[in-house]
Amino acid sequence: MEALQARVEVETKQREEMETRMEDMIQQRVVAERQNMEEEQRRTMQRIEEENRLRMDQMFQYMQNFASSMGQTLPPPPVLFPPSQPPTTTPNQSAASNNQSEVPDLSQWF
């Protein structure tokens, strides 16, 4: 009877260890998938930003050509998509410090 009880305890312990290993493997997989998704999202956002920059450049070239055909010149466009820069604030700063709005001077266009 004691041998049977000892065997049950060993099997129970082995099962618990296996469950623990499986949970660890699943958690590692979840972390890896999350990192892959974040990296893919970052690449997609960079691609979209680059496409937007190209579109804006093409539109400005069109406008320049159109204006020059009318005998006028246009001033250079404002920077609509500045290069990405690392954040200067931490996410834990209060929202009040982030309420500074910058309005570009568009008077040259009117």
N, C-alpha and C positions, 0 to 999 in steps of 0.2 A: 504494500500500500504506500509506503514511504517512497519507494522507487518511482511509482506512478506519479505521486505528487511532485517529486523532484523533477521528473521529466516534463510535467505540465508547466512547472515554473520556468524551466530552461526554454521551452518552446514559447512561452508567453514573453519572456525577456527577448528572445530572438525576433519575435513578431514586432515588439515595441521598437527595437533597434532598427528594423527594416522600415517601419512606418516613419521613424524619425529621419532616416536617410532619404526616404521618398519625399517627405515634406521639405527637406533641405534642397533636394534636386528641383522640386517644383518652384520653390522660392527663387533659386538661382535662375531658372528659366524665365520666370516672370520679370526679374530684374533685367536680364539680357534682352528680353523682348521690349521692355519699356525703353531701354537705352537705344535699341535699334529704331523704335518708333520716333523717339526724340531726334535722333540723328537724321532720319528721313525727313522729318518735318523741317529741320533746320536747312537741309539741302533744298527742299521744295521752296521755302521762303526766300532763300538766296536766289534761286532760279527765277522766281516771280519778280523779285526786286530788279534783277538784271534785265528781264524782259520789259519791265515798266520803264527803266532808264532808256533802253533802246527805243521803245515806242515814243517816249518824250523827245528824244534826240531826233528821231525821224520826223515827228510833227514839227519841231522847230525848224528843221531843214526845209520842210515843205513851206512853212510860213516865210522863211527867209527868201526862198525862191519866188514865192508868190509876191512878196513885197518888192523884191528887186525887179520883177517884171513890171511892176507898177511905178518904178522909179524911186522907191523909198527904201530905207534901210531900217531894220529893227534892232533894238538894243539886245545884248545877250540875255538869255533867259535866266531867271533866278534858279538857284539850286533847289530842285524839288525833292530830290532823294540824295541827301548827303551820305557819304560813306558811313558805314556802321562804326560806332565807337563803343568802347566798353562803358557800362553804366557808371555814373559818377556818384550815385546814391545807393544805399543798401535798401533791400526790400522792406526793412523794418522801420525806416524813417516814416515820420508822420505824413499823412496825405497833404497837410497844409503846406509843407515845403515843396510839394510838386504842383502847386496851383499857379505857377508862374506861366502865363501864356505869352508866347512870342508871336506877334503879328508881322508878317513880312511887308515891306514897303512895296506896294504894287503901283505906286503913282506913275512910274515910268511907262506903264502899259496903257495909261488912259490919257 
